[in-house]
Every structure is written in C-alpha cells, then in structure tokens.
Amino acid sequence: MRVICYRKLVFHPTAKNYQLDLFSPDDGIYEYSAVATNKAVDIVDLWHFMAGRGAQEKTIAELKSGCAFDTVPTNHYGANSAWQWLSVLAHNLFRDFQIAVREERGHRSRKRTFLFKLQSIRTARFEWLNTAGRMLRLASGLTLRLPASPEIENTYARWATIRSDGTL
C-alpha cells in the first residue's frame, strides 16, 4: 500500500491535539492528512476521491437511519450479527431494485463515485407508501385504486415490467 501525506495551507487557527504528533498541529499554518491506499490513481485524483469519501460514509449513514443498522436488538452476539447482516442485505436489495427500475444514470466525477442516481430509503418509503389509495371490493375481487397521476402510473408500470433477471 502507498501512504500519501497531504499538507494544506490554512488561514484559520487549527485546533490543538487534533492531529497526531507526527506533525506540529499548533503551527496555525498547515493542516495535514494521510491516506493509505491500494488504488492505482495519481495523487490529485486520490485526494478528490478521499474528499468525496468514496460514498462509503453516506452508505453507512443510510444503513443506520434507513435500515436500523445501528440497533442492538438483543444481548446475544449471534442474533445481533444476523440483524446487521439482514440490514445490509435489505439495503443491497433496495439498491438493486432501484438500479433495475430506474433509467437515470449520474455522471461520475473525481468526487462523485456513484454511477446511478439513487433515492434514500427514507425518501423512497415516503413516496411509495404515502400514496393515497382505496381498496375496493368489486365483482371481480379486491382492487387497489390509486389517484390519477401520470407519475404514479408510470412508476408502477415500470415496476410491473421487471423481468426475473432484473432487466426491463
């Protein structure tokens, strides 16, 4: 692995005891960062990737807020491990579902590493589950009637056309 150290000129006082003793953090002139990596990119691209955090921090935050990843439901290690595995599995299935039903592709940049524009779990839950509908008992059986909205109709039609291999 390569270890790369970055030094950035700052124009504000730095906090004491903020960094390791490898550098002098109280000089008020520079802030330091160190990155260990196995990525085969140049130093500038690595800096932008690190500044974008490779999207892992947003993924962990979404796991915690949307899939209860930070919950400790029992006092048993095995049960808690299973809970976290199920949280990650639910998150991955949700992401795969979105990729299968959405055509939107984002543009990648040095800081934006996601290829797809994906909704958060909380937003999707709100949009999908808070659609007003009415269950009707018709002669043909139970029917879910939704409001006449082209956006909702297109969304449900797109979901209905997903094949078992995940393609539309």
C-alpha positions in Angstrom: 0.0 0.0 0.0 1.0 3.5 -0.6 0.8 6.1 2.1 0.4 9.7 0.9 0.6 12.7 3.1 -1.2 16.0 2.1 -0.4 19.4 3.5 -2.9 22.2 3.1 -2.3 25.9 3.8 -5.0 27.3 6.1 -5.9 30.8 7.1 -7.6 30.0 10.4 -6.2 28.7 13.7 -6.1 24.9 13.9 -7.3 23.1 17.0 -4.8 21.8 19.5 -4.4 18.0 19.9 -6.4 17.5 16.7 -3.7 15.5 14.8 -1.0 13.0 15.6 2.4 14.1 16.9 3.9 13.2 13.5 3.2 16.9 12.5 3.0 20.0 14.6 -0.7 20.8 14.6 -0.4 24.0 16.5 1.6 26.0 14.0 -1.6 27.6 12.6 -0.3 27.4 9.0 -1.0 23.9 7.7 -3.4 21.1 8.2 -2.3 17.6 7.4 -4.0 14.4 6.1 -2.5 11.0 5.5 -4.1 8.3 3.3 -3.1 4.6 2.9 -4.4 3.2 -0.4 -4.1 0.4 -2.9 -5.8 2.4 -5.6 -3.8 2.9 -8.8 -4.6 6.6 -9.3 -2.5 9.7 -9.2 -2.2 11.9 -6.1 -4.7 14.6 -7.2 -7.4 12.0 -8.1 -6.8 10.2 -4.8 -7.3 13.5 -2.9 -10.6 14.1 -4.6 -11.7 10.5 -4.0 -10.8 10.9 -0.3 -12.6 14.2 -0.2 -15.7 12.6 -1.7 -15.1 9.7 0.8 -15.9 7.2 -1.9 -19.5 7.4 -0.9 -19.0 5.0 2.0 -19.9 7.5 4.7 -23.3 8.2 3.0 -23.9 4.5 2.6 -23.2 3.8 6.3 -25.4 6.8 7.3 -28.2 5.4 5.2 -27.8 1.9 6.7 -28.0 3.4 10.2 -31.0 5.7 9.5 -33.0 3.6 6.9 -32.2 0.0 7.8 -31.7 0.2 11.6 -28.1 -0.9 11.2 -27.1 0.8 14.5 -29.7 -1.0 16.5 -28.6 -3.7 19.0 -31.9 -5.7 19.4 -30.7 -8.4 21.8 -27.9 -9.3 24.2 -26.8 -12.2 22.0 -23.8 -11.7 19.7 -25.1 -14.1 17.0 -28.6 -12.5 16.9 -27.1 -9.0 16.6 -24.7 -10.2 13.9 -27.7 -11.7 12.0 -29.6 -8.4 12.4 -26.7 -6.4 10.9 -26.4 -8.9 8.0 -30.1 -8.6 7.3 -29.9 -4.8 7.4 -27.1 -4.9 4.9 -28.9 -7.4 2.7 -32.1 -5.3 2.8 -30.0 -2.2 1.8 -28.4 -4.1 -1.1 -31.7 -5.5 -2.3 -33.2 -2.0 -2.2 -30.3 -0.6 -4.2 -30.5 -3.4 -6.8 -34.2 -2.8 -7.1 -33.7 0.9 -7.8 -31.0 0.2 -10.4 -33.3 -2.3 -12.1 -36.3 0.2 -12.3 -34.5 3.5 -12.9 -33.1 4.7 -16.2 -31.3 7.7 -14.6 -27.5 7.5 -14.6 -25.5 10.1 -13.0 -22.2 11.4 -14.2 -19.1 10.3 -12.4 -16.5 12.7 -11.3 -13.5 12.6 -9.1 -15.6 13.3 -6.0 -18.9 11.7 -7.1 -18.2 8.0 -7.4 -21.8 6.7 -7.7 -22.8 5.7 -11.2 -26.6 5.8 -10.5 -28.8 8.5 -9.0 -30.4 6.6 -6.2 -33.1 7.6 -3.6 -32.5 7.3 0.0 -34.5 4.6 1.8 -36.4 7.2 3.8 -37.4 9.2 0.6 -38.5 6.0 -1.2 -40.5 4.8 1.8 -42.3 8.2 1.9 -43.0 8.3 -1.8 -44.0 4.7 -2.2 -46.0 4.1 1.0 -47.6 7.5 1.4 -49.6 7.3 -1.8 -53.3 7.6 -1.0 -55.2 4.6 -2.3 -58.5 2.9 -1.8 -59.2 -0.9 -1.6 -62.5 -1.6 -3.4 -64.4 -4.8 -3.3 -65.7 -5.1 -6.9 -67.4 -8.1 -8.6 -64.1 -9.1 -10.0 -62.5 -9.1 -6.5 -60.4 -6.7 -4.4 -58.9 -3.9 -6.4 -56.4 -1.2 -5.3 -57.4 2.2 -6.8 -54.8 4.9 -6.8 -55.2 8.6 -7.7 -55.0 9.5 -11.4 -51.4 10.7 -11.5 -49.2 10.0 -14.6 -46.1 9.9 -12.4 -47.5 7.2 -10.1 -48.9 5.3 -13.1 -45.5 5.3 -14.9 -43.7 4.2 -11.7 -46.0 1.2 -11.1 -46.0 0.3 -14.8 -42.2 0.3 -14.8 -42.1 -1.9 -11.7 -44.6 -4.3 -13.3 -42.4 -4.8 -16.4 -39.3 -6.0 -14.5 -38.3 -9.5 -15.6 -36.9 -12.1 -13.3 -33.4 -11.4 -14.5 -33.7 -7.8 -13.3 -34.0 -6.1 -16.7 -36.9 -4.1 -18.0 
